[in-house]
Amino acid sequence: MAVHQLASALSAQGQDVHVIYSKLQEEQFDIDVPYKIHWAHHHDIATINFNIFSYLSILRPLATREKFDVIHGNAEEAYYVDSVARKTGANYVFTSHAPNIPQTAMLGGLINPIRFLKSVNMYLLRKAIYSAQRIVTYSQFSRDIVLISLGKNFTDRVEVVSPGIDPSWLEVKRTFVSGSNILFWGRIEDEKGLPELFTAIKQVCKKIPQVKLTLVGEGGQLQKYKRMVSEQGLSDRIEFTGWLGTQAIQQLVAKCSLGVFPSRIESFGLSVVEAMAGGLPIIATKAGAIPENVEDGITGTLISKENPNALANALIDAIKDPARQETFACKAKDVVRHKFSWDRAANQMIKLYQGLRKQ
């Protein structure tokens, strides 16, 4: 979605934008967008991202024909972009979203072959990042991750550009919602801190028996977490909806009293910013980039990560004082409206591209 939004914003400013997406052979899409789409074959293999080859098969002839000024990658699919860029005279920019990046190249990773095989895609990603002339990150925290991995010699190559969000989030109509309906959306994975949230909800139930938590998302830990919730006797308090589209999540936002995001690490925290844009009061952890976007006691409530007791206390306090939470939410919405705009991000990106042309 971020690629689509940025491509649309760049197109609106007169840029000729091409985007390569991947899809399964049997998939058919009829998409009306202001930029040109090219489809690569999607290899649905978890162990290694073979899309690096299918993207190359599309990019190489496309770049030769179009003579792009800039080729912009944002995942390990960009593994071969540097070689294509050099051969076609393009500049190569990469946006890094990764919460962690190996500190050695592939040869260094092979010292521990079992670990390497489990994380080979991260080594492909590292090479894609390492080869870029400019590296864009969405947060200072993410920038620091890149520099820890690649070294201080890359300091001048890495720039922070705040992304935009889908503008429909700012149009969510929320009236004052008191009560104890709590909402989370994101990947159902360990780094989102959901085991801590389950423990916290069990504590909250002792003081606020009617509390209800809705979890939206998919991920590798979904079945494990469903069992965990059942074993803790919380099945009637915690609902798993699976994946939902943006509009469906926004409808839940309009009905809930709190958003909770107890992440252990976040390179940006898109769900947090979406919640702020939607006017939903939030409780989140001081993890990764979240404190860059949430001011504790002003635009939301921040607690230490991996601390179920602190999380439970924050939830109880918030449920008991909804007026204070709504004050935070109003201020948060204003912050997002001014800080996270795809038009603004596109302007910054164009300046970055133009700076490369002058070198």
N, C-alpha and C positions, 0 to 999 in steps of 0.2 A: 504493500500500500504506500509506503514512503517513496518508493521509486516512482510510482504512478503520480503521486502528488507533486514531487519535485519536477518530473518531466512535464507535467501539465503547466506548472508555474513558469518553467523555462520557456515553453512553447508560447505562453501568453505574452512573454516579453520579446518575442520575435526570433527565438532561437530555433534552428532546425534540429529536432531531437529524434533519435532512433533509440528504441529500447528492445533488448533481447530478453524474452521470457522463455521459460521451459514448460512443456506440457506433455502428457502421455499421448501416444499416437491416436488413441480412440477419442480423446477429448476434443470438443468443438466449442469455440467461443466466438460470439458476435459482439465485439466491443467497440463502442464509439468513443474514441479518445483523440485529443488534438495533436498527437505525435504518431510516428510510424512504429508499428510493432513487427518484430521478427521472431519466429518461433523455433526454439531448439528442442530437441528430443529430451524428455526428462527420464533419467535412469533412477528408478525407485530402489536404490540400494543403500542400506544404512552404513555399511562398513567403510566405503570409500566413495567419494563424490565423483562419479564418472561423467557428470555434467560438464566437467572441465573440457572434455573432448567434444561434446556436442555443441557447446557454446563456441569453441574454437572453430568448428566447421562452419558455423554461421558468421562469426565475426571476421574471419580472415578475408573471404571474398567481399564482404560488405564494406570493410574498412578500405580495402584496395580500390573499390569502386567509388565510395563516397568521399574519400580523403578527409576524414574527420579532423577537426582541430583538437578535440579532446575525446578520449575514451575514458569513461568513468565506471569503475567496478565497485562492487560492494559485498562480495562473498568469495569463497574459494573458486567459484566459476571463473573468476578473473585471473586464474593461475597463469595463463599464457598471454595475457593482455600486453605485458611489457614488450614481448618480442614482436607482436603485431603492431604495436604503436611505433616501435623503432623503425620497422620496415616501411610503414606508411606515412611517417612524419608526424604522427599525432603525439600530443601530450597525454600522460597517463595519471589519472587521479583515482584515489581509492577512498571509500568511506568505510571506516571500521566500526562495527557494532559489538565486537567480541568482548565478553566479560573477562576473558583470559586468553593469552597468546603465548605459545612456547617461547622460551628464551634462547633456544638454539635452533639451527636449521635442521633439515632432515638427517644429515649425517650424524649430528649430535644426538638426535632422538633415537637413532638405531643402537646406541649403547644399551638401551633397555628395549629390546625388540617387542616384547609383549605390550608394554605401555605404549610404544610407538604405534602398533597396529590398532590399538583401541582409540587412538587420537590422531590418526593419520590425516583426517580432514583439517584439523587445526594446523598441522604443518603445511598443508597446501595453502591454507589461509595466510599463514605467516609469510610464505614466499610471495603471495599476491600483494600483501601489504608492503613488504620489504622493497619490492621493485618499483613502487609508485614514486612519481616526482613530488606529489603532494598527497598527504593523508588527512582526511577530514574525520573528525569525531564529533559526536553530539554533546559531549560534556568534557569538563576538565578532568574528571575521574577517568574517562575512557582515554583521553589523551595521555594521562600518566601511565595507563596500562600499556599503550603502544610504546612509550619511551622506556619503560622498564624492560620490555621485550627486545626492542631493537637497539637501544642505547642512546645516550645523550647526543651523539652525532646527528641524530634525526630530529633534534629539537626544532630546527627551522623548517622542517618539512611538514610538521603536524599543526593543523589549525582547527579550532573549535567553531563549528557553525551550528547554532541551535536550529533544530528542525521545526517544521510547522506541525499542525495537527489537522485532521479533517474538520473543516469549519462547521460541520453539522453539530459538533459537540457544543459549540457556543450557543446553539439554538435550542438546546434541551430545556424544556419548560418544567422547572421544579418549583413546587410550592413548598412552604415550610412543612417539613416532614418530621414529626416527633415519633418516637417508637424505638424498636430494637431490631429492625430489619437491616442486616449488614450484608454488604456485597463485595466480592472479590472477582476480578477477571484477569486472566493471564495464563501462562503456561503452567500445567500441573506438574511441576518438577521440584526437586529438593531446594534449589536455590531461591525459590519463592517463599520459603519459610512457613509452609503450610502445616507441618507437624507442630510447630510452636503455636500456630493459630488454633489448632484443634484442642491443644492443652488449655489455651487461654479461654476458649469458648466453654469448656467444661467448668472452669472456675467461674465464669460469668453466669452460667446457668444457676449456680447456687444462690446468687443475689437477684438475678433477673431471669426467672424461669422461662419467660416467653421469648427470649432471644432467638433469632433465626439468622442463619448464615447461608447465603447462596454463593456457590462457587461456579464460575463460568470458565470453561477452557478445556483443552485436551492436553495430554502429555504422557510421558512414559511411566509416571507414578500414579496414574488415575486409579487403576484397580487396587494397587497397594493401599492408597489412601482411603478408598471406599471401605476396605477391610478394617483399616485402622479406626475409622469413624464408627463402624459397627461394633468393634471390640470395646470401644470406649463408651458405648451406649448413647451415641449422639446422632443416630440415624434420623430421629424425629426433629433434630435441631439444625442439621446441616444437609443441604441439598446440592447435588452435583447436576448441572444442566448439560454438560458437554459443551461443544463449540456452539457459539451463537454469533450471528452477524452484528455489525455495528448498531443498526437500528434497534434490534432486540435488546442489546445491552443498554442502550440509551433509555428504552422503555423501563427497564429495571431500575436504572439510575433515578428516574423520575419518581419511583415508588419507595425507594430505600432511604434510610436515615443516615447511613454511614458507609464509606468505602474503606476497606482495610487492605494494606499492602505490606506484609511483614517480611520483605525480601532479605536474604542474606547478602546478596550482591546485585547491583543494577548498574549497567553501563549507561543507561539513560533513565528508564522508568516511564515508558509511554502510557501505561494504564493509569499511573498516578497523575500525569498531566492531563489525560483525557477526563479523569474524574474531577479535577480542578476546573477544567473548562465547562464541564456539565453542571457545575455548582453543587457537587456532592461533597460534604465534609469528609475529610480523610484523616486516617491514622496510618502512619507508615514508619519504617525504620530509618535510622541514620546509616543507611547502607549505600555504598557506591555513590552514584550521582544524585540520589534523592535529595540530600540537603542543599544541593545547588538550585533546586527548583521549589522547595518547600521551606518556608521560614517557620520554625517551631513557635507556636503560640500566636502566630500572626495569620498565616495562610493554611495552617493545618497543625496536626500534633505529631511530633517525632519521638520515637523511643529507641532505646538501644536494640540492636538486632539479637536474635536468638535468645530472647528474654520473655518467656511466656507470662511470668508474673507481671512485668511492666506492661505487657500488651493487654492482659486482662484488666488491670487497673485503669488503663487508658480507655478501654472500651466501656467500662462501667461508668467512669466519670463523664464520658461523652454522651452516653445514653441518658444520664441523669440531668445533663445540662445542654439540651439541644439548641437553645438560643445562642449560646456561645459558639457552638459548632457552625451554625448558620452564618454568624459574623465572619468566621474564618473563611467559609466557603465563598462568600461574596467578594472578599478581598482576593482570594485565589483566582477567581474567574477573571478579575481585572488584570492580574499579573499575566495570565495565559494569553489573554486577548492582545496584549502589547508585546509579549516576548516571543510567542510561538506562531509565526506566520510563514506559510510556504512562499509567499511573495517576497518577504524579507530574506528567507533562506536562499531563494533563487538569485536575488540581487547580490548577496555575498558570494554565491558560487560563481556568478558571472565575473565578478571582480577577481576572484581567484584564477579562473580560466584565463582572463585577459592578462593577468600578471605573468602567467606561464608563457604566453605568446611573445612577451617582450624580452624574455631571457635569451 
